[in-house]
Amino acid sequence: MKKEIKIFILFLGIFLAAYFVPWDTDRVKQALLESFLMLQDYAREHILLCLVPAFFIAGAIGVFVSSQSVIKYFGPSAKKILSYGVASVSGSILAVCSCTVLPLFAGIYKNGAGIGPATTFLYAGPAINVLAIILTARILGLELGVARAVGAVLFSIVIGLLMHLIFSKEEKKRVASAQSFAIVEEEKVRALWKTALYFAVMVGILVFANWGKPADLVVTLEDGRVLSGTRVEQTSETVTLKVYSKEQEVGQMSIPVAAVKKIEYVPSLYTSIYKVKFFIAAAFFAVLIVLLFLWFSRGEVKEWFGTTWGFAKQIFPLLLAGVLVAGFLLGRPHYEALIPSDWVSSVVGGNSLLSNLIASVIGAFMYFATLTEVPILQGLMGSGMGKGPALALLLSGPALSLPSMLVIRSVLGTKKTIVFVGLVVILSTVVGWLYGTLF
């Protein structure tokens, strides 16, 4: 009966949208275009390099990591310092967005991890991204970067502990069921170091294939001048830089693309890795193929692929639907959709609890690809956004999005998802307001 009601609600929603939405207006046409352009950006930037490796890692967790091991280290009875500590710093290793972390979260949760460590990992994965925090400090200010780093680590642990306390009774039953199944599961004969190396190689593929662009640039102009700085924004017509002289900020400068002769990244280890990131990822992939031939049977590889496909079928359609809706409502960075950007800027000024709440909610529903939240926030702050709402959006935005909420609901259920999202929004609001009051 519930299934039939859901189908009826879906049909009703489609009918109402077809009947009442003014599809012929310019605003709605632009929003519709933005939804598909955002989907295109998502497909180009995230599916092959982010989601596909994440699906395979999740599938490997489901097949090659025993439920007993997951329960031992991440279950309700595991040592809190170990389970929450490991989960909370995961983002420093995996520079992933709120959607890419979902298959990994689903893998450990379905294998018996407690809801506390699992949701700590779910929040920390995209939120504690070292490069994003460094970029935040460099572009938006040191104090905001430090506040983001400290807030994200503490948030992940607090949210996980609260989820554990709220749903402790339900979790004991779920993990007990998983544990009883784990007792009778077939014992793995492969050495632990082999399994660990296998996972490390797949994580290497994920990390290096998605190695972000360096922020520091050297721009040579046609008139011979050379500028060093950090890219703020680039369009087809202009490049906007935050210019530095001997590490002291001079100011922002918008340069016509026609006046730019050459743009180079400042030499560094990070830059050097970026230039050869696909070669490194390919080397990891070659090692993975060798390991599969040497250590894994044909049946195991087939089971791995089957489990991976299962996660893809569950998660991928929800992500695509969520990206379309998010694009229709909010659009891509620097592009208008159904909700005008001027309206967003006007309601997040100052440092009231309401402005912080609105910033948290907008951040929670909007989709941020890795690192894109920094230039978006810079534009909003330039339009009058307060420091408190800026931090609130930084704490809620990268960790959540409308697409990720749809997937989290399919894994945790409606009630737990609402509580998780509510905790993120409320804590982001309060911390943003406190930060804005103090600074």
C-alpha positions as CSV (number, residue, x, y, z in Angstrom):
1,M,0.0,0.0,0.0
2,K,2.8,2.4,0.9
3,K,4.4,1.7,-2.5
4,E,1.2,2.6,-4.3
5,I,0.9,5.8,-2.3
6,K,4.4,6.8,-3.3
7,I,3.7,6.1,-6.9
8,F,0.5,8.2,-6.7
9,I,2.4,11.1,-5.1
10,L,5.0,10.9,-7.9
11,F,2.3,11.0,-10.6
12,L,0.5,13.9,-8.8
13,G,3.8,15.9,-8.6
14,I,4.5,15.4,-12.3
15,F,0.9,16.5,-13.1
16,L,1.0,19.6,-11.0
17,A,4.4,20.6,-12.4
18,A,3.2,20.1,-16.0
19,Y,0.0,22.0,-15.3
20,F,1.1,25.0,-13.2
21,V,4.8,25.7,-13.9
22,P,5.2,28.5,-16.4
23,W,7.7,26.7,-18.6
24,D,7.5,29.5,-21.3
25,T,9.0,32.2,-19.0
26,D,12.7,33.2,-19.4
27,R,13.4,32.4,-15.7
28,V,12.1,28.9,-15.8
29,K,13.7,28.2,-19.2
30,Q,17.1,29.3,-17.8
31,A,16.6,27.2,-14.7
32,L,15.7,24.2,-16.8
33,L,18.8,24.7,-18.9
34,E,20.9,25.1,-15.8
35,S,19.7,21.8,-14.4
36,F,21.0,19.9,-17.5
37,L,24.2,22.0,-17.7
38,M,24.9,21.2,-14.0
39,L,24.2,17.5,-14.8
40,Q,26.7,17.7,-17.7
41,D,29.3,19.3,-15.4
42,Y,28.7,16.6,-12.8
43,A,29.1,13.9,-15.5
44,R,32.3,15.4,-16.8
45,E,33.9,16.2,-13.5
46,H,32.8,13.5,-11.1
47,I,31.4,10.3,-12.5
48,L,34.4,8.7,-14.1
49,L,37.1,9.9,-11.8
50,C,35.2,10.2,-8.5
51,L,32.2,8.0,-8.4
52,V,33.4,5.0,-10.4
53,P,36.5,4.4,-8.1
54,A,34.3,5.0,-5.0
55,F,31.8,2.4,-6.2
56,F,34.5,-0.2,-6.7
57,I,36.0,0.6,-3.2
58,A,32.5,0.2,-1.7
59,G,32.0,-3.1,-3.5
60,A,35.4,-4.3,-2.2
61,I,34.4,-3.4,1.3
62,G,31.2,-5.4,0.9
63,V,33.0,-8.5,-0.4
64,F,36.6,-8.5,1.0
65,V,36.1,-6.9,4.4
66,S,34.4,-9.2,6.9
67,S,31.5,-7.9,8.9
68,Q,33.3,-9.0,12.1
69,S,36.2,-6.7,11.3
70,V,33.9,-3.7,10.7
71,I,31.9,-4.4,13.8
72,K,35.1,-4.8,15.8
73,Y,36.5,-1.4,14.9
74,F,33.4,0.6,14.1
75,G,30.6,-1.1,15.9
76,P,28.7,0.3,18.9
77,S,31.0,-1.6,21.3
78,A,34.3,-0.6,19.7
79,K,36.6,1.8,21.4
80,K,35.3,5.3,20.9
81,I,38.7,7.0,20.6
82,L,39.7,4.6,17.8
83,S,36.5,4.4,15.8
84,Y,35.6,8.1,15.9
85,G,39.2,9.2,15.6
86,V,39.8,7.3,12.4
87,A,36.4,8.3,11.0
88,S,36.9,12.0,11.8
89,V,40.2,12.4,10.0
90,S,39.2,10.5,6.9
91,G,38.8,13.6,4.9
92,S,42.5,14.4,5.1
93,I,43.1,11.3,3.0
94,L,40.1,11.3,0.8
95,A,39.6,14.6,-1.0
96,V,36.0,13.7,-2.0
97,C,32.8,15.6,-2.3
98,S,29.5,14.9,-0.6
99,C,28.4,12.6,-3.3
100,T,31.6,10.6,-3.8
101,V,31.7,9.6,-0.1
102,L,28.3,8.0,-0.3
103,P,29.3,4.6,-1.7
104,L,32.0,4.3,0.9
105,F,29.6,5.2,3.7
106,A,27.0,2.8,2.4
107,G,29.7,0.0,2.3
108,I,30.9,0.3,5.9
109,Y,27.3,0.9,7.3
110,K,25.8,-2.1,5.6
111,N,28.8,-4.2,6.7
112,G,27.9,-3.5,10.4
113,A,29.5,-0.2,11.3
114,G,27.6,1.7,14.0
115,I,25.7,4.7,13.0
116,G,27.9,6.9,15.1
117,P,31.3,6.2,13.4
118,A,29.5,5.8,10.0
119,T,27.9,9.3,10.1
120,T,31.2,10.7,11.5
121,F,32.8,9.4,8.4
122,L,29.9,10.6,6.2
123,Y,30.4,14.2,7.5
124,A,34.2,14.2,7.7
125,G,34.9,12.7,4.3
126,P,34.0,15.8,2.3
127,A,34.3,18.4,5.1
128,I,37.8,17.8,6.3
129,N,39.6,18.3,3.0
130,V,43.1,19.6,3.6
131,L,43.4,21.4,0.3
132,A,39.9,23.0,0.7
133,I,40.8,24.3,4.2
134,I,44.2,25.7,3.0
135,L,42.4,27.4,0.1
136,T,39.8,28.8,2.5
137,A,42.5,30.3,4.7
138,R,44.4,31.7,1.7
139,I,41.5,33.3,0.0
140,L,38.9,34.0,2.7
141,G,41.3,34.7,5.6
142,L,43.3,32.7,8.1
143,E,40.8,32.9,10.9
144,L,38.0,31.5,8.7
145,G,40.2,28.7,7.5
146,V,41.1,27.7,11.1
147,A,37.5,28.0,12.2
148,R,36.5,25.7,9.3
149,A,39.1,23.1,10.1
150,V,38.4,23.0,13.9
151,G,34.7,23.1,13.4
152,A,34.7,20.3,10.8
153,V,36.7,17.9,13.0
154,L,34.6,18.7,16.1
155,F,31.3,18.6,14.1
156,S,32.0,15.1,12.7
157,I,32.6,13.7,16.2
158,V,29.7,15.5,17.9
159,I,27.3,14.6,15.1
160,G,28.4,10.9,15.2
161,L,28.1,10.7,19.0
162,L,24.6,12.3,19.0
163,M,23.4,10.0,16.2
164,H,24.7,7.1,18.3
165,L,22.9,8.3,21.4
166,I,19.6,9.0,19.6
167,F,19.4,5.7,17.8
168,S,21.4,3.5,20.2
169,K,18.5,0.9,20.8
170,E,17.8,0.5,17.0
171,E,21.6,0.2,16.3
172,K,22.1,-2.5,18.9
173,K,19.5,-4.6,17.2
174,R,20.9,-3.9,13.7
175,V,24.5,-4.6,14.6
176,A,23.5,-7.8,16.6
177,S,21.8,-9.0,13.4
178,A,24.9,-8.3,11.4
179,Q,27.1,-9.9,14.0
180,S,25.1,-13.1,14.0
181,F,25.4,-13.2,10.2
182,A,29.1,-12.5,10.4
183,I,29.7,-15.5,12.7
184,V,28.6,-17.9,10.0
185,E,30.3,-16.1,7.0
186,E,33.1,-17.9,5.3
187,E,36.6,-17.1,6.7
188,K,38.9,-15.3,4.4
189,V,42.2,-17.0,3.8
190,R,44.0,-14.0,2.2
191,A,46.7,-12.4,4.3
192,L,45.7,-9.1,5.9
193,W,48.6,-7.2,4.3
194,K,47.4,-8.3,0.8
195,T,43.9,-7.0,1.5
196,A,45.3,-3.7,2.9
197,L,47.6,-3.2,-0.2
198,Y,44.6,-3.9,-2.5
199,F,42.6,-1.2,-0.8
200,A,45.5,1.2,-0.6
201,V,46.0,0.9,-4.4
202,M,42.3,1.7,-5.0
203,V,42.4,4.7,-2.7
204,G,45.5,5.8,-4.6
205,I,43.6,5.7,-7.8
206,L,40.8,7.8,-6.3
207,V,43.1,10.4,-4.7
208,F,45.5,11.0,-7.5
209,A,42.9,10.9,-10.3
210,N,41.1,13.7,-8.5
211,W,44.2,15.7,-7.5
212,G,42.9,19.3,-7.5
213,K,44.3,22.2,-9.5
214,P,47.0,24.3,-7.6
215,A,45.7,27.6,-6.4
216,D,48.9,29.7,-6.9
217,L,49.6,31.1,-10.4
218,V,52.1,33.1,-12.3
219,V,50.4,35.2,-15.0
220,T,52.5,36.7,-17.8
221,L,50.8,39.5,-19.6
222,E,51.2,40.5,-23.3
223,D,52.9,43.8,-22.2
224,G,55.6,41.8,-20.4
225,R,54.3,42.2,-16.8
226,V,54.4,39.2,-14.5
227,L,51.8,38.8,-11.7
228,S,51.7,36.1,-9.0
229,G,48.5,35.3,-7.1
230,T,45.6,33.1,-6.5
231,R,42.9,32.5,-9.1
232,V,39.5,33.8,-7.8
233,E,37.4,33.3,-10.9
234,Q,37.9,32.7,-14.6
235,T,35.3,33.3,-17.4
236,S,35.7,33.3,-21.2
237,E,36.4,37.0,-21.0
238,T,38.4,37.7,-17.8
239,V,40.7,36.1,-15.2
240,T,40.3,37.5,-11.7
241,L,43.3,37.1,-9.4
242,K,44.0,38.0,-5.8
243,V,47.5,39.4,-6.4
244,Y,50.4,39.1,-3.9
245,S,53.8,40.8,-3.7
246,K,56.3,39.1,-1.4
247,E,53.4,37.2,0.2
248,Q,51.6,40.4,1.1
249,E,48.1,40.8,-0.5
250,V,47.9,43.7,-2.9
251,G,44.3,43.3,-4.0
252,Q,42.1,41.7,-6.6
253,M,42.6,42.3,-10.3
254,S,40.4,41.4,-13.2
255,I,42.5,40.8,-16.3
256,P,41.0,40.5,-19.9
257,V,41.8,37.1,-21.3
258,A,43.1,38.8,-24.5
259,A,45.8,40.5,-22.4
260,V,47.1,37.2,-20.9
261,K,50.1,35.6,-22.7
262,K,50.6,32.7,-20.4
263,I,49.3,31.2,-17.1
264,E,51.6,28.9,-15.1
265,Y,51.3,27.3,-11.7
266,V,53.9,28.2,-9.1
267,P,56.5,25.4,-8.9
268,S,55.9,23.1,-5.9
269,L,55.5,19.5,-5.0
270,Y,51.8,19.8,-5.2
271,T,52.0,21.4,-8.6
272,S,54.4,18.7,-9.8
273,I,52.1,15.9,-8.7
274,Y,49.2,17.7,-10.5
275,K,51.0,17.7,-13.8
276,V,51.5,13.9,-13.7
277,K,48.4,12.9,-11.7
278,F,47.0,10.7,-14.4
279,F,50.3,8.9,-14.9
280,I,50.3,8.2,-11.2
281,A,46.7,7.1,-11.2
282,A,47.4,4.8,-14.2
283,A,50.4,3.3,-12.4
284,F,48.1,2.5,-9.4
285,F,45.6,1.0,-11.9
286,A,48.3,-1.2,-13.4
287,V,49.3,-2.4,-10.0
288,L,45.6,-3.2,-9.2
289,I,45.3,-5.4,-12.4
290,V,48.4,-7.3,-11.4
291,L,47.1,-7.8,-7.8
292,L,43.8,-9.1,-9.1
293,F,45.6,-11.7,-11.3
294,L,47.9,-12.8,-8.6
295,W,45.8,-12.9,-5.5
296,F,42.1,-13.1,-6.5
297,S,40.1,-15.9,-8.0
298,R,37.8,-15.3,-11.0
299,G,34.8,-15.9,-8.7
300,E,35.9,-13.3,-6.2
301,V,36.4,-10.7,-9.0
302,K,32.9,-11.5,-10.3
303,E,31.4,-11.1,-6.8
304,W,33.2,-7.8,-6.4
305,F,31.9,-6.5,-9.7
306,G,28.4,-7.7,-8.8
307,T,28.4,-5.9,-5.4
308,T,29.8,-2.7,-7.0
309,W,27.0,-2.8,-9.6
310,G,24.5,-3.2,-6.7
311,F,25.8,0.0,-5.1
312,A,25.7,1.8,-8.4
313,K,22.1,0.8,-9.1
314,Q,21.0,2.1,-5.7
315,I,23.0,5.3,-5.6
316,F,23.5,6.6,-9.1
317,P,19.9,7.3,-10.1
318,L,19.2,9.2,-6.9
319,L,22.3,11.3,-7.4
320,L,21.4,12.3,-11.0
321,A,17.9,13.2,-9.9
322,G,19.2,15.3,-7.1
323,V,21.7,17.1,-9.3
324,L,18.9,18.0,-11.8
325,V,16.7,19.4,-9.0
326,A,19.6,21.3,-7.4
327,G,20.6,22.8,-10.8
328,F,17.0,23.8,-11.5
329,L,16.7,25.7,-8.2
330,L,20.1,27.2,-7.6
331,G,22.1,26.7,-10.8
332,R,25.8,26.4,-11.3
333,P,28.3,28.8,-9.6
334,H,27.9,32.3,-11.1
335,Y,24.8,31.4,-13.1
336,E,21.2,32.2,-12.4
337,A,18.5,29.6,-12.0
338,L,15.0,29.6,-10.5
339,I,16.2,31.2,-7.2
340,P,18.0,34.5,-7.9
341,S,21.5,34.9,-6.5
342,D,20.7,38.4,-5.4
343,W,18.0,37.1,-3.2
344,V,20.5,34.6,-1.6
345,S,23.0,37.4,-1.0
346,S,20.4,39.7,0.6
347,V,19.2,37.2,3.2
348,V,22.6,36.1,4.5
349,G,23.9,39.5,5.4
350,G,24.7,40.5,9.0
351,N,25.0,37.9,11.8
352,S,21.5,37.1,13.0
353,L,20.5,33.6,13.9
354,L,18.1,33.7,11.0
355,S,20.8,34.7,8.5
356,N,23.0,31.9,9.8
357,L,20.1,29.4,9.6
358,I,19.3,30.4,6.0
359,A,23.0,30.1,5.1
360,S,23.1,26.6,6.7
361,V,20.0,25.5,4.9
362,I,21.2,26.8,1.5
363,G,24.5,25.1,2.0
364,A,22.9,21.9,3.0
365,F,20.7,21.7,-0.2
366,M,23.1,23.2,-2.7
367,Y,25.6,21.0,-4.5
368,F,29.3,21.9,-4.1
369,A,31.9,20.1,-6.1
370,T,35.2,19.8,-4.3
371,L,36.8,23.3,-3.7
372,T,34.1,25.2,-5.5
373,E,32.6,26.5,-2.2
374,V,35.5,28.9,-1.8
375,P,35.0,31.1,-4.9
376,I,31.3,30.9,-4.4
377,L,31.6,32.2,-0.8
378,Q,34.0,34.9,-1.9
379,G,31.4,36.2,-4.3
380,L,28.7,36.1,-1.6
381,M,30.9,37.8,0.9
382,G,31.7,40.5,-1.7
383,S,27.9,41.0,-2.0
384,G,27.5,41.5,1.8
385,M,27.4,38.1,3.3
386,G,28.5,38.1,7.0
387,K,31.4,36.1,8.4
388,G,29.1,34.0,10.6
389,P,26.8,32.9,7.8
390,A,29.9,32.3,5.6
391,L,31.2,29.8,8.2
392,A,27.8,28.3,8.6
393,L,27.6,27.6,4.9
394,L,31.2,26.2,4.9
395,L,30.3,23.7,7.6
396,S,27.0,22.5,6.1
397,G,27.6,22.9,2.4
398,P,30.5,20.6,1.5
399,A,29.2,17.8,3.7
400,L,25.6,17.8,2.4
401,S,23.6,18.4,-0.8
402,L,20.2,17.5,-2.1
403,P,21.6,14.6,-4.2
404,S,23.4,13.2,-1.1
405,M,20.3,13.5,1.0
406,L,18.3,11.3,-1.4
407,V,21.0,8.6,-1.2
408,I,21.5,8.8,2.6
409,R,17.7,8.3,3.0
410,S,18.0,5.1,0.9
411,V,20.7,3.8,3.3
412,L,19.6,5.1,6.7
413,G,15.9,5.6,6.2
414,T,13.8,8.8,6.4
415,K,13.9,9.4,10.2
416,K,17.7,9.0,10.6
417,T,18.4,11.1,7.6
418,I,16.2,13.9,8.9
419,V,18.0,13.8,12.2
420,F,21.4,13.8,10.6
421,V,20.6,16.7,8.3
422,G,18.9,18.6,11.2
423,L,22.0,18.2,13.4
424,V,24.3,19.5,10.6
425,V,22.1,22.5,10.0
426,I,21.5,23.4,13.7
427,L,25.1,23.0,14.7
428,S,26.3,25.0,11.6
429,T,23.8,27.8,12.5
430,V,24.9,28.0,16.2
431,V,28.6,27.9,15.5
432,G,28.3,30.4,12.6
433,W,26.4,32.8,14.9
434,L,29.0,32.4,17.7
435,Y,31.9,32.9,15.2
436,G,30.2,36.0,13.7
437,T,29.6,37.4,17.2
438,L,33.2,36.9,18.4
439,F,35.0,38.0,15.2
